[in-house]
């Protein structure tokens, strides 16, 4: 992890070359109302329009496309609450690789059904009883799978960082970048890309208040954990940053913010009602930080909207409090 920025940045650019013509070039949306409200120029990178509806496709394809013929023949396994699961399943279908996914019983139904529809074998587990990583490692040893973890993998995180690289190429220089944080793959990859494009860009990671392990890790320099946090942002329920992502976050991220559950819901509502965008709670964390005033907005600001895979009941719950009320 002691590579200099330019080496990491080259890896993100290599990932972008692999993804060219395979991953969607997702749109960047702006809102005059949002700019006026925040007093800044805000660019929303819509990874909710990426294949499988989230940025995770980028990392999964970058990692799986680099597997040897032998690794491909033995199949891959991963563990995920949903978006990475779908990504691995779809990439497996595209590349002819068998996939297995360890998924919690309480994962959003829309994510589980999509994962199965792409052809993956889904192994459900009770997160109150067992660790998903432990189950996946047991199955890996039993069947000879290659592990493609959701964030703590160099090819995965550099692939995920292509979303920020693409944003910078689309809009030019940005002064700040807000990125959701679960296990730190998207955050570390995007920080590398943003700093590679503009070393002066301030990168801010955002996570829920009730899942603040990364913020505590960032402030103390010691890896902190959280167990099954009760957040609506299901993509951030990872227990901790990874062994690879933690040092990268410390090295390339400038600040961490936490946001309340209500701030997350409010951001989802703003995106839905004002901008006509369907964004899942985890994907709205960056905008939640801006709207709740956690960081002073100024200049040109990039926000990664990391995904849009939200099920009907969750969205109904969030939208039950109308903006007009």
N, C-alpha and C positions, 0 to 999 in steps of 0.2 A: 504493500500500500504506500510505499515511499517513492513511487514514481512521481516525476514532476508533472505539472499540469499539461504541458504540451504533449507528453506521451499518452496521458489519459484522453486528451482531446482528439488525438489521432485515432484512438480506438473508437470513440463515438462517431467520428467521420467514416471510419471503415464500416461500422454498423449501418450507418445511413446508406452507404453504397450497396450493402446486402439487401436492405429493405426497399431500395428503389424499384418501383414497379410492382411491389408486392403489398406493402403497407399503403394505406390511404394517406395522401397529403391532406391533413385535416384543416378545416377553415379556421380563420381568425375572425372573431366577431367583436364589434365595438358598439358602444351605446353613448349617444350624446347626453342622455339623462344621467347615466352612470358617471360619465366624466364630470358633468356639472356638479353632481352630488359629492364626488370625492375631491374635486379640484385637481385632477390629474388626467392623463391620457392612458386609458386602460385597454389592453389587448387580451382578449380571452381566447386561449388556444383550446379548441373544441375537440378533445380526444374522445368525447362521447360519440363522435362520428367516425372513430377508428374502427377497424374490423373487430368484431365481437363487442363493440361498444365501449372500448376502454384502451388505454395506452399499453396494457399488458401484452398485446399482440406483438409490439415492437421487440420487447425483450425475449419473448418466447421464440420468435422466429430467428432472431439473431443467434441465440444459443443453439437451437435445434438444427439449424441449417449448417452448423459447423461440426456436427457429430460425424464420426467415422461410420463406414458401412456396417461394421460389427456392432457398434453402439445402436445404430438405427434398427438393426435386425432384432436386438434384444428388447427394444421398446424403452419407453421412459415413464417415470413416475414423478408426481409432484404432490404438494399439499396446498390447499387454497380454499378460501371462503367463497370464491366464485369467479372473479375476473381473470386471474391467472389460470384457473382451471379451464375456463373456456378458451383462453389463448393457446394453451398447450394442446388441448383437444383439437382445435381447428388447425394448428400447425401440423399436428400429427396426421390429420386427414390430408392436408396439402402435400406433405412429404412422404406419405405412406408409412408412417411410424405408429405402432400401437402405443396407446397411452392409458395410464391409470392415474386416478386422482383421489386423494384422501380429502374428504370434505366434511365439515361439521354438519350435524343434523339440522341445525338452525340456520344454515345458509339460505339466502333468498331463493325461493323456489324457481324464479325465472333464471337464475344463474345455474342451478343444478340441472334443470331441464335442457338448457342450451348446451351444457357440457356433455350431457348424454347424447343429445342430438348430433353433435359433432363426432360421436363414435367412441368417446372415452368410457372406460369402466370406472364407475364412481363407487368408492368405498366410504360409506358414512360412518361417523363416530360421534360419541358424546364428549364434547370438550370438557365437561365437568369430571370425566372419568379418566381420560387418557390424552396424551400429547399426540398431535397430528404428525409431528416430526418423527416421533418414535415409531408410530405405525408405518409411516412411509419407509423408514430405514429397514424395518423388519421385512417388508414386502420387497424392497430393493435387494436385500441379501437372499431372499428366498427365490426370486425369479430372475435376478441378474439385470434388473432395470438400470438405466442411467437416471440419476436424479437431476431434475431441472427445478431448483427451488424458486420461489416467487420473487425473491429480491437479492439474496446474499450470494451472488454469482456474478463474476466480472462481465460475461457476455450478456447476461440479463440486464444488468444495470446500465451498461453502455448502450444497449439497444433502447432502453427506456429513455435515456438521455437525448435520443434523437428528436424527441418531441420539442424540447427547448431549442435545439439546434435549428430545427425547421421553423419554429416561431421567429427566431432572430433573423433567419434568412428571409422570411416573409415580410416582416415589418421594419427591419433595420435595427439599429441599436436600441436597447432598453436599459433603463437605469436600475430597475428593481424587478425581481421575479419571485412570485409566490407559488409554492409547490406543496401539495398535500404530502403528508408523511405518515406511513405505516411502518414498514420495515426499513425504509430509507433507500430503496432501490431507485425509485423515480426521483427522489430528492437529490441523492448523490449524483446520479447520472445527469440530471438537469443542471446541477450546480457546476459540474465539469464543463458542460456545453456552454452555459451562460458565461462562465469565467473565460473559457477559451475564445469566445466571440468578443467579450469585453471584460477585461480583468477588473474594471471598476464597478461592474454590475453587482448590486447588493442582493443576495439570495436569501429568502426567508422561507423556512419550513413551517408548516402549520399542521397541528393535530388537535383532537378534542381535549378539553380540560380533563375529562375522566379517563383519558388514555394518553397521559402526558409523559410516558417513559422516555421518549426521545428528547423532550425538552429538559427533563431532569438529567438525562445522560449528557446533553450538550452543556448544561450549566455546571455540572460537577466534573466532567471528564471521566466519569466512571459509568460503565454500562448499567442502566437501570432496567427493571422489568415491570410489567403489569399483567395481571391474569384476568382474561375474559372481561374486559371493561364494558360497562353497560352503555355503549354509545350507539346511536343510530347510524353512525358512519362505519358500517361493518368492515370496510376495507382497511380500517386502521386498528383492528383488534389483535394485531400481532403482539406477541409478548415483549419484544424488544427489537432494537436495531440489530443488524447482523455483525459478524466478525469482520466482514469486508466493508459493509456500508458505514458502520460506526466511525472508523477512522477517517473515511472520506467525508462524512458529514462534518466532523470536527475540523477538517482541513479546508473545505471549500464552501461551507455554509456560513453565512454571517449572523443569522439570528433564528430563533425558534419562537413561534407564537402558539398559544392555545386559545381555543374558542369554545363557548358554551354550546350545549345541545340546541338551545333556542336560536343562537346565532347561526348554527348550521342550517336549521330548518328555514330560517328567514332568508338565507342566501339561496336555498333551493327554490323558495317561493319567488324571490326577485327574478331569478333566471327563468322560471316558468312563466310568470305573468308579464314581466316587462320585456323579456328577450325571446320568449317562445322557445326556450331551450329546456329539454329534459336532462337534468344532471342529477346523479345519485348523491347522497349526502357526503360520501367521502370525496367526491369530485368537486364539491362546492366549498371546501375548506379554505382555499385561498381567498375567494371572494368574501367568505364569512369574516376573515381577519380584517379585510379592508373595510367592510361595512360596519363592523363593530368598533373600528378605530384602534385596533391593537397596534398598528403601525401607521405612522403618518404617511399619507399618500402624497407623492410628489414626482413630477417628471413623467417619463414614459414607463408604464408598469405592465409587465407580462403576468398573466395568471393562467396556470395550467388547470383546466377543467378535466380531471383525469378520467372520468367515465360517466356513463348514463344508464347503467343497468340497475334500475330500481323497480321493485315489484309494485303491483297495483295497490295492495293494502298499505304499504309504507308511504307511497306517494299520496294516497287518499288521506292518511293521517297528517302528513305535513301540510297539505293544502286545505285542510279543514279549517284552519285559521286564515281567512282571506286577507289579502293586503289592505283591503278597504275597511276592515273592521277596526 
